[in-house]
């Protein structure tokens, strides 16, 4: 996430267009609280979005999605607890009106996808790399040539 932020900021990665649907971004506990990357996380989302909508509580005050700390892979009874804990995050996402949530954490992305199903959010949770690879300009010299040429 930090590398994508710096490369787009510095023009090393250029975009053909920005993501058109309304977007928001998850501030994962490990990226934001432990990694100190709250500002870059939101800036990257804004760089690649036409309509970026930050959540009400951001950075260190953003709510946990409920899937971190090893909770995400646990099934059974834990899944019900995980989804119940994530109700606050689901409402936080719903309040933005976003259709796409950028999520730079593997545990969070699985949890937010589950929350979308559980709470009928109608959102798509994706990693930054998915949106960037879909919208980036590939320099001519880096496009593979056909073997026939």
C-alpha positions as CSV (number, residue, x, y, z in Angstrom):
1,X,0.0,0.0,0.0
2,X,2.8,2.4,0.9
3,X,4.7,1.7,-2.3
4,X,1.6,2.2,-4.5
5,X,0.9,5.5,-2.7
6,X,4.4,6.7,-3.3
7,X,4.5,5.6,-6.9
8,X,1.2,7.1,-7.8
9,X,2.0,10.3,-5.9
10,X,5.4,10.6,-7.7
11,X,4.0,9.7,-11.1
12,X,5.8,6.4,-11.5
13,X,2.4,4.7,-11.9
14,X,-0.1,6.6,-14.0
15,X,-3.8,5.9,-14.3
16,X,-5.9,5.9,-17.5
17,X,-8.8,6.9,-15.3
18,X,-9.9,6.8,-11.7
19,X,-12.4,4.4,-10.2
20,X,-15.8,6.0,-10.9
21,X,-18.0,4.3,-8.3
22,X,-18.1,5.8,-4.8
23,X,-15.3,4.4,-2.7
24,X,-14.2,4.3,0.9
25,X,-11.2,2.7,2.6
26,X,-10.8,0.4,5.6
27,X,-8.1,1.4,8.1
28,X,-6.7,-2.0,9.2
29,X,-5.4,-2.2,12.8
30,X,-2.1,-3.7,11.7
31,X,-1.6,-1.1,8.9
32,X,-2.8,2.0,10.8
33,X,-2.3,1.4,14.5
34,X,0.9,-0.7,14.2
35,X,2.2,0.6,10.9
36,X,1.3,4.3,11.2
37,X,0.0,4.5,7.6
38,X,-3.5,6.0,8.1
39,X,-2.8,9.1,6.1
40,X,-1.2,7.3,3.2
41,X,-4.0,4.7,3.2
42,X,-6.6,7.5,2.8
43,X,-4.5,9.5,0.3
44,X,-4.0,6.4,-1.9
45,X,-7.8,5.8,-1.9
46,X,-8.3,9.4,-2.9
47,X,-5.6,9.3,-5.6
48,X,-7.4,6.5,-7.4
49,X,-11.0,7.5,-6.8
50,X,-13.3,10.0,-8.5
51,X,-15.6,9.9,-5.5
52,X,-13.8,9.0,-2.3
53,X,-15.9,9.0,0.8
54,X,-13.9,8.7,4.1
55,X,-15.5,6.9,6.9
56,X,-16.7,9.0,9.9
57,X,-14.1,7.6,12.2
58,X,-10.6,7.3,10.6
59,X,-7.1,6.3,11.5
60,X,-6.6,5.2,15.1
61,X,-10.3,6.0,15.9
62,X,-11.6,3.8,13.1
63,X,-13.5,0.7,14.2
64,X,-12.0,-2.7,13.9
65,X,-13.7,-4.9,11.3
66,X,-13.8,-7.8,13.8
67,X,-11.7,-10.2,11.7
68,X,-8.2,-9.4,12.9
69,X,-6.0,-11.0,15.5
70,X,-6.4,-14.5,14.1
71,X,-10.2,-14.4,14.4
72,X,-10.9,-14.5,10.6
73,X,-9.9,-18.1,10.0
74,X,-12.0,-19.4,12.9
75,X,-15.3,-20.9,11.8
76,X,-18.2,-22.4,13.8
77,X,-19.3,-20.3,16.8
78,X,-16.5,-17.8,16.3
79,X,-17.9,-16.8,12.9
80,X,-21.2,-15.7,14.5
81,X,-19.3,-13.7,17.0
82,X,-17.1,-12.2,14.3
83,X,-20.1,-11.1,12.3
84,X,-21.8,-9.7,15.3
85,X,-18.7,-7.7,16.3
86,X,-18.5,-6.4,12.7
87,X,-22.0,-4.8,12.8
88,X,-20.4,-1.5,13.8
89,X,-18.0,-1.7,10.8
90,X,-20.9,-2.7,8.5
91,X,-22.9,0.4,9.6
92,X,-19.8,2.6,9.2
93,X,-19.4,1.4,5.6
94,X,-23.1,1.8,4.8
95,X,-23.1,5.4,6.1
96,X,-20.5,6.3,3.4
97,X,-22.7,5.2,0.5
98,X,-19.6,3.7,-1.1
99,X,-19.9,0.8,-3.6
100,X,-16.2,-0.2,-3.3
101,X,-14.2,-0.6,-0.1
102,X,-10.4,-0.6,-0.5
103,X,-9.0,-3.0,2.0
104,X,-5.2,-3.4,2.4
105,X,-5.3,-6.4,4.8
106,X,-6.1,-10.0,4.0
107,X,-8.0,-10.7,7.2
108,X,-10.0,-7.5,6.8
109,X,-11.0,-8.1,3.2
110,X,-12.4,-11.6,4.0
111,X,-14.2,-10.2,7.0
112,X,-15.7,-7.2,5.1
113,X,-16.8,-9.5,2.3
114,X,-18.6,-11.6,4.9
115,X,-20.1,-8.5,6.5
116,X,-21.4,-7.4,3.1
117,X,-23.3,-10.7,2.8
118,X,-24.5,-10.7,6.4
119,X,-25.7,-7.1,6.4
120,X,-26.6,-6.8,2.7
121,X,-24.2,-3.9,2.1
122,X,-24.1,-4.3,-1.7
123,X,-20.4,-3.4,-1.7
124,X,-17.3,-4.9,-3.4
125,X,-14.3,-5.2,-1.1
126,X,-11.0,-5.2,-3.0
127,X,-7.3,-4.6,-2.5
128,X,-5.7,-1.5,-3.9
129,X,-3.7,-3.6,-6.4
130,X,-6.9,-4.8,-8.1
131,X,-8.1,-1.3,-8.8
132,X,-4.6,0.0,-9.7
133,X,-3.8,-2.9,-12.1
134,X,-7.2,-2.4,-13.8
135,X,-6.7,1.4,-14.3
136,X,-2.9,1.8,-14.7
137,X,-1.2,2.9,-17.9
138,X,1.2,0.3,-19.1
139,X,4.1,2.0,-21.0
140,X,4.4,0.9,-24.6
141,X,7.9,-0.6,-24.1
142,X,6.5,-2.9,-21.3
143,X,3.7,-4.4,-23.4
144,X,4.7,-7.9,-24.6
145,X,5.0,-8.2,-28.3
146,X,3.4,-11.0,-30.3
147,X,5.7,-13.9,-31.3
148,X,4.6,-13.3,-34.9
149,X,6.3,-9.9,-35.1
